[in-house]
Amino acid sequence: MKYANLIFEVMKQVYRVSPRMFSRATVIYLAQAFLPVAQIYITAQVINAVTGVLTRGETPLSALYWLVLQLTVILLGIALSSFQKYTERKMNAYVSFWFNLQVSEKLSKLPFLFFESPESYDKLQRALRNLSICGINMVFYIFSIIQSVITLAGLLVLLFSFHYILPIVMLLLIIPLLVIQKKEGASRFIVIHQQTASSRMAVYMNQLLQTKEAAKEIRLFDAKDFLLSRWRGIYFKNTYEMLGVERKNMKNRLVVESAVTVFSFSILAVFIWLGSRVKLTIGSYVALYQAVQDTRYSIQNISQNMGQIYHDGLFIHELFEFLDTPVPQQSKELPMAGQLFQGIEVDRVSFRYPSQERNILDDLSIRIKPGEKVAIVGENGAGKSTLVKVMLGLYEPTSGEVRYNNIPIHDYDPTSFRSKVTAVFQDFYRYELTLGANITLQESETDDWKSERQLTHAIDKASMTSLVNSLRDGVSTQLGTRFLGGRELSQGQWQKVAIARAFYRDFEVIYLDEPTAAVDPLTESAIFENLMSMTEGKTAIFISHRLGSCRQADRILVLKDGRIVEEGRHEELIEQDAHYAEMFNKQAQWYR
Ligand SMILES: Nc1ncnc2c1ncn2[C@@H]1O[C@H](COP(=O)(O)OP(=O)(O)OP(=O)(O)O)[C@@H](O)[C@H]1O
């Protein structure tokens, strides 16, 4: 994106957020632009009038008139400046929200695979970092430049009235200032860009020390020093790199800005040296002095703002690049997923993670009939969870396809397909919200008896009725320890919450990835015994390492190295005396 386009795009987005605020800010900035020239002019008049009163005995009325006018302009400046600050804050709040919303919306549309690569995290980090500096500041820099240009135009006219060469010389001073500002912006950007991955690592190391999840192991295994030293190492490496650049920038800036200041003072010196030959009144000399200083200040301001636009533009470009990440396009007329009457078919599916060289699922085919209860078993890393994610449509197969009622799942309207499937993930998430919100993941609507009945039903299915009854605030109990009044649950209780979440929905197919890994044997047995009745008429696909729980499955699939190596009912597989039988017998011997 070219710079002009980028600036235009930013202005367009900010205007879209609030046209009224944008217009108000424009008026405030423009009004302020005229104040410095007015001030210089009035100051000259005040001095000339006061000189008249003091040296020539003139009436003080004129001096007082100019003084009151000056006071009015100063008060106007104060009022505009206060308005400007308030408007800037307000715009900042709205624009930050807007860009945050864009990023979140974009993230929710990106394929789930986006979260599986470090490059994606770098991209996201760059986009998110820009939210704090971007958009709105760029608009203020532009406003500020327009303001300074208007002020500068007035000052140049004023300087021209002293000598035609003055505005030309003063204008030329902007060139070296612009050059160093551009260099500064580019060098800072390059370092920050290069440090994205390592600064993510430093933040991660630091956050590990601040989270409850890692705290117990860090304490027990005395890992604090290890983490701190890693964090410190990266932090200071990055900081010294940045400081090196800043030092260089500082030297350049010091030389150029000093040269510009010395030059502008030389102009004033020349006028003093010329003395009475230029026939200036005291007021005019003060005006000249002020005009030279203000011109210098204006060109510095313009170059600084241009430098900032250049610098922020490099960052915002990354934000827009993220927002432009292509998302799979959907045609409007997608079929809606309905009741499962033809089954699910995994047809010659292979899948490879972007970071991996081998296929995790390898030319795998499965047919599942409606209402069938299928168990998937296999060793760690066999590909069971990956298969579930592919069947849920979270990952798109590298080759082959998954069909629901003979239609590829990615061809369905995504919302309608998602409403037909539900899941308990092995690594389910603990939302530090109320128990009810954890299950429904929706805003609770008062007097919605249907969702209330669904909630009670889901709680019952997850065998957590007694737990809910024991809580003083029932489903309104805040969970976790992060927020006031929160109640922490045990690992198994959290798992029950995840199970209730899955059962809260109306579904056709339920996927349970080790849903009882953390629950006690009685609950596990209750869940699996009830699984058949709980999912009556529905299709259930579950993964479990506790092979006893698979006995009731209509079919067991044994997964090894991304392929189905055995398939059948429990008794049949025991009879085959192969991989499943070996795993089952090994596990069973512990119970004998
Ligand atoms: N996000 C990922 N990126 C890259 N590789 C992955 C990712 N997730 C899993 N893998 C790899 O894919 C393989 C299969 O993992 P998967 O989680 O599907 O196995 P699983 O059979 O469910 O194992 P477990 O019984 O331990 O849960 C493993 O070798 C794992 O290293």
The ligand as an ORCA input file, in Angstrom:
! r2SCAN-3c Opt
* xyz 0 1
  N      -0.644    -28.055     16.743
  C       0.196    -28.981     16.335
  N       1.206    -28.665     15.499
  C       2.066    -29.596     15.086
  N       2.001    -30.894     15.436
  C       1.005    -31.253     16.253
  C       0.066    -30.328     16.755
  N      -0.804    -30.983     17.544
  C      -0.412    -32.272     17.545
  N       0.673    -32.425     16.775
  C       1.364    -33.680     16.497
  O       0.434    -34.548     15.908
  C       0.579    -35.849     16.399
  C      -0.799    -36.370     16.839
  O      -1.253    -35.573     17.911
  P      -2.694    -35.820     18.520
  O      -2.887    -34.813     19.575
  O      -3.680    -35.882     17.444
  O      -2.480    -37.260     19.140
  P      -3.425    -38.086     20.093
  O      -3.556    -39.420     19.486
  O      -4.676    -37.348     20.386
  O      -2.501    -38.163     21.377
  P      -2.894    -38.242     22.928
  O      -3.392    -39.599     23.185
  O      -1.592    -37.993     23.599
  O      -3.897    -37.174     23.199
  C       1.610    -35.790     17.523
  O       2.799    -36.335     17.031
  C       1.796    -34.324     17.796
  O       3.143    -34.047     18.025
*
